[in-house]
Every structure is written in C-alpha cells, then in structure tokens.
Amino acid sequence: MEKNLYDRVVFFYDGLASLVLGKGYLESKRAFLDHISKGDNVLYIGGGTGTNLPEILTQVGEDGKVFFVEASQKMVNEAAKDIPDKLTRRVVFLKEDDFKKIPKHQFQIVITQYLLDLLPESDLKILFDEVSKRCNRKTKWIFTDFLDHPNRKVLQYIMIGFFRLVTKNPRKDLPNYSKYFKKYGWEIKNKISFKNDWIQAWLCGKTN
Ligand SMILES: C[S@@+](CC[C@H](N)C(=O)[O-])C[C@H]1O[C@@H](n2cnc3c(N)ncnc32)[C@H](O)[C@@H]1O
C-alpha cells in the first residue's frame, strides 16, 4: 500500500496543534458548522483525524451525507474510529489525494480546514477547478486557515519548516487564498478571527 507522508504525523498531530495553538485553534474548527443543514451533502477535504466530524454528521441529519476525502489512510482510520454507530451511515470515507477523483456529486457545503496552506499553486488551481464542478450558486465553502500575520512570522516560519521537513510539503509561504476565491467566483460572506487574526474562518458563497 502506498504510504502517505501525513501518515507520519497522525499520532501526534492533534496533540501538537492543540499544544502550540491552544483554544483558538480548537474553536476555529467549529466555526460556521452551524450553517450546515439537515439533508446537506458535505464535501470535507483533508479532514485529518476528523475531530469535528461527529458534529458535522449530527448537523447533516439522517438524510445528509458527508464525503470525507483524505490523502492519508491513517488519518482516515483515526477519523473513522470514534464515529458512533448511529452516525456511520451518514459518512463516506475516501482515501484519495487526487481532487479530480472526488465523486461528481453536487454539494451544499465544502469544508477545508488547514489544507489550502499546504497546497502548491498547481494543486490549488486543480482544487478550485474541481470544487467548482461540484457546486451550485447556493453552495457554501467553510474555509479555515492561517493567514500572514506580522506578529506571527517566527512561529509561522517554524511551522512551515516543520511540515516541509516531515511531510515534504513544498510550500515556503502561505498562499494568496483571496485571489483564488475571487477568481473562481466566491466571496466572503462572513468571517471569524482567532489567535488575534492569525487564523481566520471564512464562510464563502458564490458572488451574486
Ligand atoms: C494540516 S492537516 C489538517 C487536518 C485537519 N483538517 C485539521 O484541521 O486538523 C492537512 C490534512 O490534509 C491532508 N491532505 C493533504 N493533501 C491532500 C489532498 N491532496 N487530498 C486530500 N487530503 C489531503 C493531509 O493528509 C492532512 O491530513
């Protein structure tokens, strides 16, 4: 079986992130989840260990479905492990790192949290292209990630360096997320800041 480099971090990822980033980080992963409605189809890409997955599954209700697309099999296993039996019918786990292979359904909600900061420009383009094909004018995208912040340059540099080393993540800086959202016809409808604006959660919708 092909091994994913994120398999290496699965056993300490959540603990380390909570230790370094604290309460604001945990809160950021719950931002805007209340916008998920009963019956929604949710596309959750790069969900890691899925700490907020039970909450999302509760939100979609019996008629909703969550497609949890994750590059690392170990992350998928971890995410699947603690799902209560009564919620398992509501989730489809896909071990997949090729955005082009995401099932071609229409989704009401897209979730990416701490994923876009890792992606090289070429992958960002593919991700936005592929998400666009699976959305309609009413789709909402819950995006949460680090943004460039003048007071966090050192910690940001250390974190990017750590992921470059451990996961061979090629990025040396953070992407210009706004550029991509704008180019693909998304606008920020609402925004919540955490850690003094270093982390932001955006609720994006299609531009009218
Ligand atoms: C930094 S972790 C964030 C995990 C989780 N979203 C969180 O907030 O804790 C990034 C995750 O994205 C996954 N990932 C990276 N590239 C991916 C791709 N092309 N497709 C799906 N998942 C990917 C990694 O395996 C990893 O679990």
The ligand as a Gaussian input file, in Angstrom:
#p B3LYP/6-31G(d) Opt

LIG

0 1
 C       -2.529000      20.078000       8.277000
 S       -3.589000      18.714000       8.131000
 C       -5.158000      19.398000       8.654000
 C       -6.107000      18.346000       9.099000
 C       -7.473000      18.833000       9.599000
 N       -8.222000      19.482000       8.543000
 C       -7.345000      19.738000      10.776000
 O       -7.825000      20.871000      10.714000
 O       -6.784000      19.312000      11.791000
 C       -3.832000      18.571000       6.397000
 C       -4.511000      17.298000       6.008000
 O       -4.767000      17.352000       4.598000
 C       -4.491000      16.082000       4.050000
 N       -4.187000      16.298000       2.623000
 C       -3.076000      16.845000       2.088000
 N       -3.150000      16.879000       0.753000
 C       -4.367000      16.328000       0.429000
 C       -5.037000      16.055000      -0.806000
 N       -4.486000      16.346000      -1.983000
 N       -6.257000      15.469000      -0.762000
 C       -6.828000      15.136000       0.430000
 N       -6.220000      15.368000       1.635000
 C       -5.015000      15.964000       1.633000
 C       -3.331000      15.545000       4.862000
 O       -3.252000      14.140000       4.787000
 C       -3.686000      16.058000       6.249000
 O       -4.445000      15.121000       6.970000

